Amino acid sequence: MKLGIYKHFKGDYYKIISFALHSETEEVFAVYHKLDNPDKLWIRPLSMFNNVLEHNNEKIERFKFITNEQNKNIG
């Protein structure tokens, strides 16, 4: 997993800006925001961010890596 821009399976774009560790378990979390709303930060366990799910009878990535170019204009 790397910093950069990802496309959610529903179509929106998100940017992972950092990774964080849970203070008790040391589980790794992705710290990210919606590309068009950088003021609202989200965290999600990396295992959830990186998982594969079934959608319309096919297995797809929840978030698909697009680019690590920080100023890429997408959408």
OpenMM code with the backbone's topology and positions (N, CA, C; nanometers):
from openmm import Vec3, app, unit

residues = "MET LYS LEU GLY ILE TYR LYS HIS PHE LYS GLY ASP TYR TYR LYS ILE ILE SER PHE ALA LEU HIS SER GLU THR GLU GLU VAL PHE ALA VAL TYR HIS LYS LEU ASP ASN PRO ASP LYS LEU TRP ILE ARG PRO LEU SER MET PHE ASN ASN VAL LEU GLU HIS ASN ASN GLU LYS ILE GLU ARG PHE LYS PHE ILE THR ASN GLU GLN ASN LYS ASN ILE GLY".split()
positions = [
    Vec3(0.0854, -0.1176, 0.0000),
    Vec3(0.0000, 0.0000, 0.0000),
    Vec3(0.0894, 0.1231, 0.0000),
    Vec3(0.0502, 0.2233, -0.0764),
    Vec3(0.1318, 0.3442, -0.0842),
    Vec3(0.0448, 0.4692, -0.0850),
    Vec3(0.1077, 0.5809, -0.0547),
    Vec3(0.0398, 0.7093, -0.0601),
    Vec3(-0.0002, 0.7366, -0.2045),
    Vec3(-0.1091, 0.8083, -0.2220),
    Vec3(-0.1512, 0.8437, -0.3563),
    Vec3(-0.3018, 0.8487, -0.3690),
    Vec3(-0.3471, 0.8476, -0.4925),
    Vec3(-0.4880, 0.8624, -0.5237),
    Vec3(-0.5455, 0.7257, -0.5608),
    Vec3(-0.6630, 0.6992, -0.5046),
    Vec3(-0.7320, 0.5724, -0.5248),
    Vec3(-0.8749, 0.5999, -0.5700),
    Vec3(-0.9282, 0.5086, -0.6492),
    Vec3(-1.0678, 0.5181, -0.6914),
    Vec3(-1.1484, 0.4152, -0.6131),
    Vec3(-1.2531, 0.4631, -0.5456),
    Vec3(-1.3444, 0.3752, -0.4726),
    Vec3(-1.4302, 0.3010, -0.5744),
    Vec3(-1.4721, 0.1805, -0.5418),
    Vec3(-1.5478, 0.1009, -0.6374),
    Vec3(-1.6799, 0.1663, -0.6784),
    Vec3(-1.7286, 0.2629, -0.5993),
    Vec3(-1.8516, 0.3347, -0.6354),
    Vec3(-1.8236, 0.4573, -0.7226),
    Vec3(-1.6928, 0.4876, -0.7471),
    Vec3(-1.6597, 0.5924, -0.8427),
    Vec3(-1.5891, 0.7155, -0.7905),
    Vec3(-1.5971, 0.7440, -0.6619),
    Vec3(-1.5310, 0.8632, -0.6083),
    Vec3(-1.3808, 0.8402, -0.5944),
    Vec3(-1.3060, 0.9505, -0.5915),
    Vec3(-1.1602, 0.9443, -0.5781),
    Vec3(-1.1183, 0.9910, -0.4390),
    Vec3(-1.0213, 0.9213, -0.3834),
    Vec3(-0.9701, 0.9498, -0.2501),
    Vec3(-0.8186, 0.9540, -0.2528),
    Vec3(-0.7617, 1.0273, -0.1589),
    Vec3(-0.6164, 1.0400, -0.1511),
    Vec3(-0.5691, 0.9948, -0.0131),
    Vec3(-0.4844, 0.8912, -0.0110),
    Vec3(-0.4212, 0.8522, 0.1149),
    Vec3(-0.3082, 0.9511, 0.1397),
    Vec3(-0.3141, 1.0172, 0.2556),
    Vec3(-0.2131, 1.1175, 0.2876),
    Vec3(-0.1129, 1.0691, 0.3905),
    Vec3(-0.1493, 0.9615, 0.4630),
    Vec3(-0.0600, 0.9104, 0.5655),
    Vec3(-0.1088, 0.7741, 0.6124),
    Vec3(-0.0273, 0.7128, 0.6965),
    Vec3(-0.0639, 0.5901, 0.7643),
    Vec3(-0.0451, 0.6142, 0.9135),
    Vec3(-0.1279, 0.5500, 0.9954),
    Vec3(-0.1205, 0.5681, 1.1408),
    Vec3(-0.1322, 0.4321, 1.2089),
    Vec3(-0.0772, 0.4253, 1.3293),
    Vec3(-0.0836, 0.3026, 1.4079),
    Vec3(-0.1798, 0.3197, 1.5244),
    Vec3(-0.2601, 0.2190, 1.5491),
    Vec3(-0.3471, 0.2174, 1.6671),
    Vec3(-0.2565, 0.2089, 1.7902),
    Vec3(-0.2836, 0.2888, 1.8900),
    Vec3(-0.1947, 0.2973, 2.0069),
    Vec3(-0.1915, 0.1700, 2.0908),
    Vec3(-0.2960, 0.0909, 2.0875),
    Vec3(-0.3006, -0.0306, 2.1683),
    Vec3(-0.2588, -0.1554, 2.0904),
    Vec3(-0.3074, -0.1666, 1.9679),
    Vec3(-0.2874, -0.2903, 1.8907),
    Vec3(-0.1788, -0.2789, 1.7838),
    Vec3(-0.1384, -0.1568, 1.7530),
    Vec3(-0.0449, -0.1269, 1.6442),
    Vec3(-0.0988, -0.1672, 1.5070),
    Vec3(-0.2315, -0.1805, 1.4973),
    Vec3(-0.2939, -0.2036, 1.3664),
    Vec3(-0.2705, -0.0797, 1.2809),
    Vec3(-0.2437, -0.1001, 1.1517),
    Vec3(-0.2155, 0.0102, 1.0600),
    Vec3(-0.3464, 0.0621, 1.0001),
    Vec3(-0.3592, 0.1947, 0.9996),
    Vec3(-0.4758, 0.2613, 0.9423),
    Vec3(-0.4322, 0.3520, 0.8275),
    Vec3(-0.5169, 0.3634, 0.7259),
    Vec3(-0.4979, 0.4613, 0.6192),
    Vec3(-0.5664, 0.5900, 0.6630),
    Vec3(-0.4984, 0.7021, 0.6455),
    Vec3(-0.5553, 0.8341, 0.6719),
    Vec3(-0.5773, 0.8967, 0.5345),
    Vec3(-0.7028, 0.9309, 0.5049),
    Vec3(-0.7333, 0.9739, 0.3684),
    Vec3(-0.8457, 1.0762, 0.3659),
    Vec3(-0.8650, 1.1360, 0.2490),
    Vec3(-0.9760, 1.2288, 0.2285),
    Vec3(-1.0285, 1.2140, 0.0869),
    Vec3(-1.1521, 1.2551, 0.0701),
    Vec3(-1.2116, 1.2585, -0.0633),
    Vec3(-1.1365, 1.3655, -0.1415),
    Vec3(-1.1047, 1.3370, -0.2655),
    Vec3(-1.0207, 1.4280, -0.3428),
    Vec3(-1.0806, 1.5682, -0.3520),
    Vec3(-1.2128, 1.5778, -0.3614),
    Vec3(-1.2751, 1.7098, -0.3735),
    Vec3(-1.3162, 1.7700, -0.2382),
    Vec3(-1.2743, 1.7065, -0.1274),
    Vec3(-1.3051, 1.7599, 0.0058),
    Vec3(-1.1900, 1.7295, 0.1018),
    Vec3(-1.0755, 1.7964, 0.0824),
    Vec3(-0.9572, 1.7655, 0.1629),
    Vec3(-0.9669, 1.8064, 0.3103),
    Vec3(-1.0696, 1.8829, 0.3478),
    Vec3(-1.0820, 1.9269, 0.4866),
    Vec3(-1.1412, 1.8208, 0.5784),
    Vec3(-1.2036, 1.7187, 0.5228),
    Vec3(-1.2660, 1.6132, 0.6037),
    Vec3(-1.1813, 1.4867, 0.5927),
    Vec3(-1.1107, 1.4545, 0.7021),
    Vec3(-1.0228, 1.3373, 0.7027),
    Vec3(-1.0962, 1.2143, 0.7531),
    Vec3(-1.0573, 1.1004, 0.6974),
    Vec3(-1.1130, 0.9710, 0.7356),
    Vec3(-0.9993, 0.8774, 0.7701),
    Vec3(-1.0282, 0.7790, 0.8540),
    Vec3(-0.9328, 0.6707, 0.8772),
    Vec3(-1.0060, 0.5387, 0.8586),
    Vec3(-0.9321, 0.4400, 0.8154),
    Vec3(-0.9887, 0.3067, 0.7945),
    Vec3(-0.8759, 0.2075, 0.8137),
    Vec3(-0.9035, 0.0957, 0.8813),
    Vec3(-0.7982, -0.0054, 0.8918),
    Vec3(-0.7472, -0.0424, 0.7520),
    Vec3(-0.6170, -0.0524, 0.7398),
    Vec3(-0.5582, -0.0840, 0.6106),
    Vec3(-0.6147, -0.2136, 0.5543),
    Vec3(-0.6436, -0.3084, 0.6413),
    Vec3(-0.7015, -0.4346, 0.5963),
    Vec3(-0.8374, -0.4141, 0.5290),
    Vec3(-0.9155, -0.3171, 0.5747),
    Vec3(-1.0447, -0.2860, 0.5118),
    Vec3(-1.0250, -0.2046, 0.3848),
    Vec3(-0.9322, -0.1094, 0.3886),
    Vec3(-0.9068, -0.0246, 0.2722),
    Vec3(-0.8619, -0.1099, 0.1548),
    Vec3(-0.7856, -0.2118, 0.1863),
    Vec3(-0.7191, -0.2951, 0.0867),
    Vec3(-0.7982, -0.4197, 0.0478),
    Vec3(-0.9194, -0.4376, 0.1019),
    Vec3(-0.9868, -0.5654, 0.0800),
    Vec3(-1.0571, -0.5753, -0.0552),
    Vec3(-1.0916, -0.6974, -0.0886),
    Vec3(-1.1651, -0.7291, -0.2109),
    Vec3(-1.3065, -0.7646, -0.1694),
    Vec3(-1.4046, -0.7132, -0.2433),
    Vec3(-1.5427, -0.7433, -0.2116),
    Vec3(-1.6177, -0.7848, -0.3366),
    Vec3(-1.7362, -0.8373, -0.3160),
    Vec3(-1.8175, -0.8789, -0.4289),
    Vec3(-1.9184, -0.7699, -0.4594),
    Vec3(-1.9222, -0.7293, -0.5864),
    Vec3(-2.0135, -0.6242, -0.6310),
    Vec3(-2.0628, -0.6634, -0.7703),
    Vec3(-2.1943, -0.6688, -0.7871),
    Vec3(-2.2532, -0.7113, -0.9146),
    Vec3(-2.1977, -0.8457, -0.9606),
    Vec3(-2.1896, -0.9383, -0.8677),
    Vec3(-2.1443, -1.0754, -0.8945),
    Vec3(-2.0009, -1.0865, -0.9442),
    Vec3(-1.9183, -0.9883, -0.9117),
    Vec3(-1.7762, -0.9994, -0.9431),
    Vec3(-1.6936, -0.9485, -0.8270),
    Vec3(-1.5725, -0.9997, -0.8158),
    Vec3(-1.4825, -0.9578, -0.7082),
    Vec3(-1.4027, -0.8374, -0.7559),
    Vec3(-1.4075, -0.7322, -0.6734),
    Vec3(-1.3376, -0.6082, -0.7077),
    Vec3(-1.2681, -0.5532, -0.5840),
    Vec3(-1.1686, -0.4698, -0.6073),
    Vec3(-1.0997, -0.4014, -0.4979),
    Vec3(-1.1893, -0.2883, -0.4471),
    Vec3(-1.1945, -0.2703, -0.3150),
    Vec3(-1.2714, -0.1590, -0.2584),
    Vec3(-1.2132, -0.0260, -0.3077),
    Vec3(-1.0809, -0.0135, -0.3013),
    Vec3(-1.0097, 0.1042, -0.3511),
    Vec3(-0.9027, 0.0571, -0.4486),
    Vec3(-0.9001, 0.1152, -0.5664),
    Vec3(-0.8001, 0.0777, -0.6670),
    Vec3(-0.6999, 0.1918, -0.6827),
    Vec3(-0.5720, 0.1576, -0.6737),
    Vec3(-0.4667, 0.2584, -0.6869),
    Vec3(-0.4699, 0.3199, -0.8266),
    Vec3(-0.4613, 0.4523, -0.8334),
    Vec3(-0.4618, 0.5240, -0.9607),
    Vec3(-0.3248, 0.5858, -0.9890),
    Vec3(-0.2763, 0.6691, -0.8973),
    Vec3(-0.1494, 0.7383, -0.9190),
    Vec3(-0.0925, 0.7878, -0.7866),
    Vec3(0.0380, 0.8068, -0.7841),
    Vec3(0.0990, 0.8698, -0.6670),
    Vec3(0.1348, 1.0150, -0.6956),
    Vec3(0.0951, 1.0652, -0.8125),
    Vec3(0.1168, 1.2071, -0.8453),
    Vec3(0.0250, 1.2899, -0.7572),
    Vec3(0.0830, 1.3713, -0.6720),
    Vec3(0.0080, 1.4426, -0.5698),
    Vec3(-0.0851, 1.5500, -0.6235),
    Vec3(-0.0555, 1.6101, -0.7386),
    Vec3(-0.1381, 1.7187, -0.7890),
    Vec3(-0.2142, 1.6800, -0.9148),
    Vec3(-0.2350, 1.5521, -0.9337),
    Vec3(-0.3055, 1.5024, -1.0519),
    Vec3(-0.4516, 1.5471, -1.0480),
    Vec3(-0.5012, 1.6016, -1.1584),
    Vec3(-0.6400, 1.6427, -1.1685),
    Vec3(-0.7216, 1.5254, -1.2224),
    Vec3(-0.8064, 1.4687, -1.1389),
    Vec3(-0.8835, 1.3500, -1.1745),
    Vec3(-1.0320, 1.3802, -1.1598),
    Vec3(-1.1096, 1.3183, -1.2445),
    Vec3(-1.2549, 1.3281, -1.2301),
    Vec3(-1.3141, 1.4184, -1.3244),
] * unit.nanometer
topology = app.Topology()
chain = topology.addChain("A")
for resn in residues:
    res = topology.addResidue(resn, chain)
    for name in ("N", "CA", "C"):
        topology.addAtom(name, app.Element.getBySymbol(name[0]), res)
